[in-house]
Amino acid sequence: MELVKKAEELARKHGVDYYEIRLVRITSRRLFMTNGHLRELSNNSEIGIGARAFNGAWGFSSANDRERFEKAIETAMKIAKLSRGEARIYLGNPVRDDVELGVKKPFTEIDIEEKLSLVKEIDRLLQGERIVSRSVNYGDSVVETLYFNSLGSEVRTVIPRIKLGFSVTAKENGEMQSFWKSFGGTLGWELVEGIDLHHWTSHVKEKALELLSARSPPSGEMDVIADPELTGVLIHEALGHAVEADSVKNGDSILAGKLGEEIAGEGLTVVDDPTLPGKFGSYPYDDEGIKARRVEIIRDGVLVNYLNDRETAEYFGLEPNGHARAESYNHQPLVRMSNTYVEPGNWSFEEILGEVRQGLYMLGDKGGEVDTANGTFTFGAKIGYIVENGEIRKTVRDVALSGKILDVLRNIRAIGNDTRVEFPGYCGKGQWVPVDDGGPHVLTRALVGGLR
């Protein structure tokens, strides 16, 4: 390829030790409807290049104009030359591969009219008494990346992604409450065909209406059962970001220096796995050309791995484990999670429920905050239920869970046998990347209070 030869020539000219190029083609479609009105129907295509060069420090440049691709490569090399630093990176052997994530029914073969009919049908199903607002959001994309570097690696990947979400807001006596549901994966149209739309649209309406008459939650430290979705966000936010090796290296993680230490209760195993088939955060190679692989973060309560990239792997003396990800060709890769989850234990949900004399059962993710440096977090749940003597009682709303990461991990005393990894979303860290997370029902102890 002419671009490879040009990059080699520029590297020799500028005395650059290492470079890597990502040539990316993105095609995407999005439909967005609120209250029966189509707000967006778009079909976009873009080609761009992201070039990085290393000379003890990184230089980066990008372009989406073919006439400027060579200029972007040279600019990255000039920046690296001027930024000369003392850092080192993992190099390893060159890799040559060509991987397309296959799907059963490509969404690229589905007419836009059929996708619009889907959105309109969901909008119709979401209508109902006391439902004052509703929205439907559909998106799909195909990202084709050709990666090459100065070691001789050449990796082509093709990743399809599809996501469908809908929400409602219910109102009564001046009170408003919302509920929502999302589906997504590295899948084709078979994802849509597998969704029971009547069930899930009824579910979100019922939950929004249920929240209208819910009470405020109690406050204080108590037993908490997290459902698989809340377990996933708890592990992603409270633990996952703290094991990203750039945070550890920069002194922003409470888990610095704790590799090999027991940081959680016996039986807890946490994994980040970008190779899970069909999940929203899956990919075959990261954006540094490193093959993706399953990484155990915690094994039976012991911290055994950080997530890393070429630079942090070399810094900590570890093997790179394929977790450098960039939002697009015009972003530099950062250490990021993919599909993060808790492996199943051996408790049934009924057994976990029977353990709780007084506590809360909390379901879903309503966002929150985490401070990885201090080891504290606060997350909201979509809905909660008071648990008394092993039985689910009244509904509570606007309920939040908070605590210290290590305390909550050590307080886990029951891990369910019902792990689910099916809660797609986008993780922000200055850049947005698709992720998935989940786990089983988990019983721990934490501070509970209201969001209001």
FINULO-956653 format. One record per residue (C-alpha): residue number from 1; x, y, z. Coordinates in steps of 0.2 Angstrom, whole numbers, always signed. Layout:
REM residues N
+------+-------+-------+-------+
: resi :     u :     v :     w :
+------+-------+-------+-------+
:  NUM :     X :     Y :     Z :
...
+------+-------+-------+-------+
//
This chain:
REM residues 452
+------+-------+-------+-------+
: resi :     u :     v :     w :
+------+-------+-------+-------+
:    1 :    +0 :    +0 :    +0 :
:    2 :    +7 :   +17 :    -5 :
:    3 :    +3 :   +24 :   +12 :
:    4 :   +13 :   +11 :   +21 :
:    5 :   +28 :   +15 :   +10 :
:    6 :   +26 :   +34 :   +13 :
:    7 :   +25 :   +31 :   +32 :
:    8 :   +41 :   +21 :   +32 :
:    9 :   +50 :   +35 :   +22 :
:   10 :   +44 :   +49 :   +34 :
:   11 :   +49 :   +39 :   +49 :
:   12 :   +67 :   +38 :   +42 :
:   13 :   +67 :   +56 :   +38 :
:   14 :   +61 :   +62 :   +55 :
:   15 :   +70 :   +48 :   +65 :
:   16 :   +54 :   +41 :   +73 :
:   17 :   +56 :   +25 :   +83 :
:   18 :   +39 :   +19 :   +81 :
:   19 :   +23 :   +23 :   +72 :
:   20 :    +5 :   +16 :   +70 :
:   21 :    -8 :   +21 :   +57 :
:   22 :   -27 :   +18 :   +58 :
:   23 :   -37 :   +20 :   +42 :
:   24 :   -55 :   +20 :   +46 :
:   25 :   -71 :   +19 :   +36 :
:   26 :   -87 :   +22 :   +46 :
:   27 :  -105 :   +20 :   +39 :
:   28 :  -119 :   +24 :   +51 :
:   29 :  -138 :   +26 :   +52 :
:   30 :  -149 :   +34 :   +65 :
:   31 :  -167 :   +36 :   +68 :
:   32 :  -174 :   +46 :   +83 :
:   33 :  -193 :   +49 :   +86 :
:   34 :  -201 :   +58 :  +101 :
:   35 :  -220 :   +58 :  +104 :
:   36 :  -223 :   +53 :   +86 :
:   37 :  -212 :   +66 :   +78 :
:   38 :  -197 :   +60 :   +68 :
:   39 :  -183 :   +71 :   +74 :
:   40 :  -168 :   +62 :   +65 :
:   41 :  -166 :   +51 :   +50 :
:   42 :  -148 :   +51 :   +45 :
:   43 :  -136 :   +40 :   +34 :
:   44 :  -118 :   +45 :   +35 :
:   45 :  -102 :   +39 :   +28 :
:   46 :   -84 :   +45 :   +33 :
:   47 :   -66 :   +40 :   +30 :
:   48 :   -52 :   +46 :   +41 :
:   49 :   -35 :   +43 :   +47 :
:   50 :   -27 :   +43 :   +64 :
:   51 :    -8 :   +43 :   +65 :
:   52 :    +3 :   +41 :   +80 :
:   53 :   +21 :   +42 :   +82 :
:   54 :   +32 :   +38 :   +97 :
:   55 :   +49 :   +45 :  +101 :
:   56 :   +49 :   +43 :  +120 :
:   57 :   +32 :   +53 :  +120 :
:   58 :   +17 :   +52 :  +108 :
:   59 :   +13 :   +63 :   +93 :
:   60 :    -4 :   +62 :   +86 :
:   61 :   -13 :   +69 :   +71 :
:   62 :   -29 :   +65 :   +61 :
:   63 :   -37 :   +70 :   +45 :
:   64 :   -53 :   +66 :   +35 :
:   65 :   -47 :   +72 :   +19 :
:   66 :   -38 :   +60 :    +8 :
:   67 :   -27 :   +74 :    +1 :
:   68 :   -21 :   +77 :   +19 :
:   69 :   -18 :   +59 :   +25 :
:   70 :    +1 :   +60 :   +21 :
:   71 :    +2 :   +77 :   +30 :
:   72 :    -7 :   +69 :   +45 :
:   73 :    +6 :   +56 :   +46 :
:   74 :   +21 :   +68 :   +45 :
:   75 :   +13 :   +80 :   +58 :
:   76 :   +12 :   +66 :   +70 :
:   77 :   +30 :   +62 :   +67 :
:   78 :   +35 :   +80 :   +69 :
:   79 :   +26 :   +81 :   +86 :
:   80 :   +34 :   +65 :   +92 :
:   81 :   +51 :   +72 :   +87 :
:   82 :   +48 :   +89 :   +96 :
:   83 :   +40 :   +80 :  +111 :
:   84 :   +55 :   +69 :  +114 :
:   85 :   +52 :   +60 :  +131 :
:   86 :   +58 :   +46 :  +142 :
:   87 :   +43 :   +34 :  +141 :
:   88 :   +44 :   +17 :  +134 :
:   89 :   +31 :    +6 :  +125 :
:   90 :   +28 :   -13 :  +123 :
:   91 :   +33 :   -18 :  +105 :
:   92 :   +32 :   -36 :  +102 :
:   93 :   +30 :   -46 :   +86 :
:   94 :   +21 :   -40 :   +71 :
:   95 :    +3 :   -47 :   +68 :
:   96 :    -6 :   -49 :   +52 :
:   97 :   -24 :   -54 :   +52 :
:   98 :   -41 :   -50 :   +44 :
:   99 :   -57 :   -52 :   +55 :
:  100 :   -75 :   -48 :   +51 :
:  101 :   -87 :   -50 :   +66 :
:  102 :  -101 :   -60 :   +57 :
:  103 :  -120 :   -58 :   +59 :
:  104 :  -135 :   -68 :   +54 :
:  105 :  -144 :   -55 :   +46 :
:  106 :  -135 :   -39 :   +41 :
:  107 :  -144 :   -23 :   +45 :
:  108 :  -136 :   -15 :   +30 :
:  109 :  -148 :   -26 :   +19 :
:  110 :  -163 :   -19 :   +29 :
:  111 :  -172 :    -5 :   +20 :
:  112 :  -173 :   +11 :   +29 :
:  113 :  -192 :   +10 :   +27 :
:  114 :  -192 :    -5 :   +38 :
:  115 :  -182 :    +3 :   +51 :
:  116 :  -194 :   +18 :   +51 :
:  117 :  -208 :    +6 :   +53 :
:  118 :  -200 :    -2 :   +68 :
:  119 :  -198 :   +15 :   +76 :
:  120 :  -216 :   +20 :   +72 :
:  121 :  -222 :    +4 :   +79 :
:  122 :  -213 :    +6 :   +96 :
:  123 :  -219 :   +23 :   +97 :
:  124 :  -237 :   +17 :   +95 :
:  125 :  -234 :    +4 :  +108 :
:  126 :  -227 :   +16 :  +121 :
:  127 :  -243 :   +27 :  +121 :
:  128 :  -255 :   +25 :  +136 :
:  129 :  -264 :   +34 :  +149 :
:  130 :  -253 :   +45 :  +160 :
:  131 :  -239 :   +43 :  +148 :
:  132 :  -235 :   +61 :  +144 :
:  133 :  -218 :   +58 :  +134 :
:  134 :  -210 :   +44 :  +124 :
:  135 :  -195 :   +42 :  +113 :
:  136 :  -187 :   +29 :  +102 :
:  137 :  -169 :   +29 :   +97 :
:  138 :  -162 :   +17 :   +84 :
:  139 :  -144 :   +16 :   +77 :
:  140 :  -132 :    +5 :   +68 :
:  141 :  -115 :    +6 :   +61 :
:  142 :  -101 :    -3 :   +52 :
:  143 :   -83 :    +2 :   +56 :
:  144 :   -69 :    -5 :   +45 :
:  145 :   -52 :    -2 :   +51 :
:  146 :   -35 :    -5 :   +43 :
:  147 :   -21 :    -4 :   +56 :
:  148 :    -3 :    -5 :   +52 :
:  149 :   +13 :    +0 :   +62 :
:  150 :   +32 :    +1 :   +60 :
:  151 :   +34 :   -17 :   +66 :
:  152 :   +26 :   -23 :   +51 :
:  153 :    +8 :   -27 :   +58 :
:  154 :    -6 :   -26 :   +46 :
:  155 :   -23 :   -29 :   +54 :
:  156 :   -40 :   -27 :   +45 :
:  157 :   -56 :   -28 :   +56 :
:  158 :   -74 :   -25 :   +52 :
:  159 :   -86 :   -22 :   +67 :
:  160 :  -105 :   -20 :   +65 :
:  161 :  -115 :   -13 :   +80 :
:  162 :  -133 :   -10 :   +82 :
:  163 :  -143 :    -2 :   +97 :
:  164 :  -161 :    +1 :  +100 :
:  165 :  -168 :   +10 :  +115 :
:  166 :  -185 :   +18 :  +121 :
:  167 :  -191 :   +27 :  +136 :
:  168 :  -207 :   +35 :  +143 :
:  169 :  -211 :   +48 :  +156 :
:  170 :  -227 :   +46 :  +166 :
:  171 :  -236 :   +60 :  +175 :
:  172 :  -249 :   +61 :  +189 :
:  173 :  -254 :   +75 :  +202 :
:  174 :  -238 :   +85 :  +196 :
:  175 :  -226 :   +70 :  +199 :
:  176 :  -216 :   +64 :  +184 :
:  177 :  -206 :   +48 :  +183 :
:  178 :  -197 :   +40 :  +169 :
:  179 :  -191 :   +22 :  +164 :
:  180 :  -182 :   +15 :  +149 :
:  181 :  -174 :    +0 :  +141 :
:  182 :  -160 :    -3 :  +129 :
:  183 :  -154 :   -17 :  +118 :
:  184 :  -138 :   -18 :  +108 :
:  185 :  -123 :   -29 :  +102 :
:  186 :  -111 :   -32 :   +88 :
:  187 :  -125 :   -41 :   +79 :
:  188 :  -136 :   -39 :   +64 :
:  189 :  -155 :   -36 :   +62 :
:  190 :  -158 :   -53 :   +72 :
:  191 :  -156 :   -42 :   +88 :
:  192 :  -172 :   -33 :   +83 :
:  193 :  -181 :   -48 :   +78 :
:  194 :  -177 :   -56 :   +95 :
:  195 :  -185 :   -43 :  +105 :
:  196 :  -202 :   -45 :  +112 :
:  197 :  -208 :   -27 :  +109 :
:  198 :  -225 :   -29 :  +117 :
:  199 :  -217 :   -36 :  +133 :
:  200 :  -204 :   -23 :  +134 :
:  201 :  -214 :    -8 :  +129 :
:  202 :  -227 :   -13 :  +142 :
:  203 :  -214 :   -16 :  +155 :
:  204 :  -206 :    +2 :  +154 :
:  205 :  -224 :    +9 :  +155 :
:  206 :  -229 :    -1 :  +170 :
:  207 :  -213 :    +3 :  +179 :
:  208 :  -214 :   +22 :  +175 :
:  209 :  -232 :   +22 :  +182 :
:  210 :  -227 :   +11 :  +197 :
:  211 :  -214 :   +24 :  +202 :
:  212 :  -228 :   +38 :  +202 :
:  213 :  -235 :   +31 :  +218 :
:  214 :  -218 :   +25 :  +226 :
:  215 :  -212 :   +31 :  +242 :
:  216 :  -195 :   +39 :  +246 :
:  217 :  -181 :   +27 :  +251 :
:  218 :  -175 :   +24 :  +269 :
:  219 :  -157 :   +30 :  +273 :
:  220 :  -142 :   +23 :  +281 :
:  221 :  -131 :    +8 :  +280 :
:  222 :  -141 :    -8 :  +276 :
:  223 :  -141 :   -24 :  +266 :
:  224 :  -143 :   -21 :  +247 :
:  225 :  -147 :   -34 :  +234 :
:  226 :  -141 :   -27 :  +217 :
:  227 :  -149 :   -34 :  +201 :
:  228 :  -138 :   -40 :  +186 :
:  229 :  -139 :   -22 :  +178 :
:  230 :  -135 :   -13 :  +194 :
:  231 :  -121 :   -26 :  +198 :
:  232 :  -114 :   -22 :  +181 :
:  233 :  -113 :    -3 :  +183 :
:  234 :  -107 :    -5 :  +200 :
:  235 :   -92 :   -16 :  +194 :
:  236 :   -89 :    -5 :  +179 :
:  237 :   -89 :   +12 :  +188 :
:  238 :   -83 :    +8 :  +205 :
:  239 :   -70 :    -6 :  +201 :
:  240 :   -67 :    -5 :  +182 :
:  241 :   -61 :   +13 :  +181 :
:  242 :   -49 :   +10 :  +196 :
:  243 :   -40 :    -5 :  +187 :
:  244 :   -37 :    +5 :  +171 :
:  245 :   -18 :    +6 :  +171 :
:  246 :   -17 :   +24 :  +165 :
:  247 :   -27 :   +29 :  +181 :
:  248 :   -15 :   +18 :  +192 :
:  249 :    +0 :   +25 :  +184 :
:  250 :    -5 :   +43 :  +186 :
:  251 :    -9 :   +40 :  +205 :
:  252 :   -28 :   +42 :  +202 :
:  253 :   -33 :   +24 :  +208 :
:  254 :   -35 :   +17 :  +225 :
:  255 :   -30 :    +0 :  +218 :
:  256 :   -12 :    +6 :  +214 :
:  257 :    +1 :    -6 :  +222 :
:  258 :   -13 :   -19 :  +226 :
:  259 :    -9 :   -32 :  +213 :
:  260 :   -10 :   -49 :  +222 :
:  261 :   -19 :   -43 :  +237 :
:  262 :   -36 :   -49 :  +242 :
:  263 :   -48 :   -34 :  +240 :
:  264 :   -65 :   -43 :  +239 :
:  265 :   -74 :   -56 :  +247 :
:  266 :   -70 :   -75 :  +243 :
:  267 :   -79 :   -81 :  +228 :
:  268 :   -79 :   -64 :  +219 :
:  269 :   -72 :   -66 :  +201 :
:  270 :   -73 :   -50 :  +190 :
:  271 :   -69 :   -51 :  +171 :
:  272 :   -67 :   -39 :  +156 :
:  273 :   -69 :   -49 :  +140 :
:  274 :   -70 :   -40 :  +123 :
:  275 :   -71 :   -57 :  +114 :
:  276 :   -88 :   -61 :  +121 :
:  277 :   -98 :   -65 :  +105 :
:  278 :  -111 :   -52 :  +100 :
:  279 :  -109 :   -41 :  +115 :
:  280 :  -110 :   -22 :  +112 :
:  281 :   -92 :   -19 :  +119 :
:  282 :   -84 :   -33 :  +109 :
:  283 :   -70 :   -31 :   +96 :
:  284 :   -56 :   -43 :   +89 :
:  285 :   -41 :   -31 :   +91 :
:  286 :   -39 :   -15 :  +100 :
:  287 :   -34 :    +2 :   +93 :
:  288 :   -15 :    -2 :   +95 :
:  289 :   -16 :   -18 :   +85 :
:  290 :   -16 :   -29 :  +100 :
:  291 :   -27 :   -45 :  +100 :
:  292 :   -42 :   -43 :  +112 :
:  293 :   -42 :   -56 :  +126 :
:  294 :   -52 :   -61 :  +141 :
:  295 :   -44 :   -53 :  +157 :
:  296 :   -48 :   -58 :  +175 :
:  297 :   -47 :   -43 :  +185 :
:  298 :   -52 :   -51 :  +202 :
:  299 :   -50 :   -70 :  +204 :
:  300 :   -58 :   -77 :  +220 :
:  301 :   -57 :   -60 :  +229 :
:  302 :   -39 :   -56 :  +224 :
:  303 :   -34 :   -42 :  +212 :
:  304 :   -24 :   -51 :  +198 :
:  305 :   -24 :   -39 :  +183 :
:  306 :   -25 :   -21 :  +177 :
:  307 :   -32 :   -17 :  +160 :
:  308 :   -18 :    -9 :  +150 :
:  309 :   -11 :    -2 :  +133 :
:  310 :    +6 :    -3 :  +125 :
:  311 :   +13 :   +11 :  +137 :
:  312 :    +6 :    +5 :  +153 :
:  313 :   +10 :   -13 :  +150 :
:  314 :   +28 :    -8 :  +148 :
:  315 :   +28 :    +3 :  +163 :
:  316 :   +21 :   -11 :  +175 :
:  317 :   +31 :   -25 :  +166 :
:  318 :   +15 :   -34 :  +161 :
:  319 :    +9 :   -41 :  +144 :
:  320 :    -3 :   -29 :  +135 :
:  321 :   -20 :   -36 :  +136 :
:  322 :   -29 :   -27 :  +121 :
:  323 :   -38 :   -13 :  +131 :
:  324 :   -33 :    +3 :  +121 :
:  325 :   -48 :   +10 :  +113 :
:  326 :   -52 :   +26 :  +103 :
:  327 :   -69 :   +34 :  +100 :
:  328 :   -64 :   +36 :   +82 :
:  329 :   -50 :   +39 :   +70 :
:  330 :   -48 :   +57 :   +77 :
:  331 :   -45 :   +52 :   +95 :
:  332 :   -30 :   +44 :  +103 :
:  333 :   -32 :   +27 :  +111 :
:  334 :   -34 :   +26 :  +130 :
:  335 :   -35 :   +12 :  +142 :
:  336 :   -54 :    +7 :  +142 :
:  337 :   -65 :    -7 :  +147 :
:  338 :   -76 :   -18 :  +135 :
:  339 :   -88 :   -30 :  +142 :
:  340 :   -86 :   -30 :  +161 :
:  341 :   -95 :   -43 :  +172 :
:  342 :   -96 :   -53 :  +188 :
:  343 :   -95 :   -72 :  +186 :
:  344 :  -109 :   -82 :  +193 :
:  345 :  -109 :   -89 :  +211 :
:  346 :  -120 :  -103 :  +217 :
:  347 :  -134 :   -93 :  +226 :
:  348 :  -152 :   -93 :  +219 :
:  349 :  -161 :   -77 :  +219 :
:  350 :  -173 :   -84 :  +232 :
:  351 :  -159 :   -89 :  +243 :
:  352 :  -151 :   -72 :  +242 :
:  353 :  -168 :   -64 :  +246 :
:  354 :  -170 :   -75 :  +261 :
:  355 :  -154 :   -68 :  +269 :
:  356 :  -161 :   -51 :  +270 :
:  357 :  -171 :   -46 :  +286 :
:  358 :  -171 :   -28 :  +283 :
:  359 :  -164 :   -20 :  +267 :
:  360 :  -167 :   -14 :  +249 :
:  361 :  -168 :   -23 :  +232 :
:  362 :  -161 :   -11 :  +219 :
:  363 :  -163 :   -13 :  +200 :
:  364 :  -156 :    -4 :  +185 :
:  365 :  -144 :   +10 :  +182 :
:  366 :  -148 :   +29 :  +184 :
:  367 :  -131 :   +36 :  +183 :
:  368 :  -119 :   +42 :  +196 :
:  369 :  -102 :   +47 :  +201 :
:  370 :   -86 :   +38 :  +206 :
:  371 :   -69 :   +45 :  +213 :
:  372 :   -56 :   +31 :  +209 :
:  373 :   -43 :   +41 :  +218 :
:  374 :   -52 :   +41 :  +235 :
:  375 :   -62 :   +25 :  +232 :
:  376 :   -79 :   +32 :  +234 :
:  377 :   -95 :   +31 :  +223 :
:  378 :  -113 :   +35 :  +222 :
:  379 :  -125 :   +27 :  +209 :
:  380 :  -144 :   +29 :  +207 :
:  381 :  -155 :   +14 :  +203 :
:  382 :  -170 :   +15 :  +191 :
:  383 :  -182 :    +8 :  +205 :
:  384 :  -180 :    +0 :  +222 :
:  385 :  -190 :   -11 :  +234 :
:  386 :  -190 :   -13 :  +253 :
:  387 :  -186 :   -30 :  +258 :
:  388 :  -192 :   -36 :  +275 :
:  389 :  -189 :   -54 :  +282 :
:  390 :  -185 :   -61 :  +265 :
:  391 :  -200 :   -54 :  +256 :
:  392 :  -201 :   -39 :  +243 :
:  393 :  -212 :   -26 :  +250 :
:  394 :  -215 :    -8 :  +244 :
:  395 :  -208 :    +1 :  +229 :
:  396 :  -196 :   +16 :  +232 :
:  397 :  -190 :   +29 :  +220 :
:  398 :  -175 :   +41 :  +217 :
:  399 :  -164 :   +29 :  +227 :
:  400 :  -146 :   +30 :  +227 :
:  401 :  -132 :   +18 :  +233 :
:  402 :  -115 :   +25 :  +239 :
:  403 :  -100 :   +19 :  +249 :
:  404 :   -82 :   +15 :  +248 :
:  405 :   -77 :    +3 :  +234 :
:  406 :   -66 :    -8 :  +244 :
:  407 :   -79 :    -9 :  +259 :
:  408 :   -93 :   -14 :  +247 :
:  409 :   -82 :   -27 :  +238 :
:  410 :   -77 :   -35 :  +255 :
:  411 :   -95 :   -34 :  +261 :
:  412 :  -102 :   -45 :  +247 :
:  413 :  -108 :   -61 :  +255 :
:  414 :  -119 :   -69 :  +242 :
:  415 :  -116 :   -70 :  +223 :
:  416 :  -131 :   -76 :  +212 :
:  417 :  -130 :   -90 :  +199 :
:  418 :  -139 :   -79 :  +186 :
:  419 :  -126 :   -69 :  +177 :
:  420 :  -132 :   -58 :  +163 :
:  421 :  -121 :   -47 :  +152 :
:  422 :  -134 :   -37 :  +141 :
:  423 :  -134 :   -19 :  +147 :
:  424 :  -126 :   -10 :  +132 :
:  425 :  -121 :    +8 :  +134 :
:  426 :  -107 :   +21 :  +130 :
:  427 :   -93 :   +24 :  +143 :
:  428 :   -86 :   +42 :  +144 :
:  429 :   -68 :   +46 :  +148 :
:  430 :   -65 :   +61 :  +138 :
:  431 :   -70 :   +50 :  +124 :
:  432 :   -86 :   +38 :  +121 :
:  433 :   -84 :   +20 :  +117 :
:  434 :   -97 :    +6 :  +117 :
:  435 :   -97 :    -6 :  +132 :
:  436 :  -107 :   -19 :  +140 :
:  437 :  -108 :   -25 :  +158 :
:  438 :  -118 :   -36 :  +170 :
:  439 :  -117 :   -49 :  +182 :
:  440 :  -128 :   -59 :  +194 :
:  441 :  -139 :   -54 :  +209 :
:  442 :  -127 :   -49 :  +222 :
:  443 :  -130 :   -46 :  +241 :
:  444 :  -118 :   -33 :  +249 :
:  445 :  -120 :   -19 :  +262 :
:  446 :  -119 :    -1 :  +258 :
:  447 :  -126 :   +17 :  +262 :
:  448 :  -143 :   +20 :  +254 :
:  449 :  -152 :   +37 :  +252 :
:  450 :  -162 :   +47 :  +241 :
:  451 :  -157 :   +56 :  +225 :
:  452 :  -167 :   +71 :  +229 :
+------+-------+-------+-------+
//
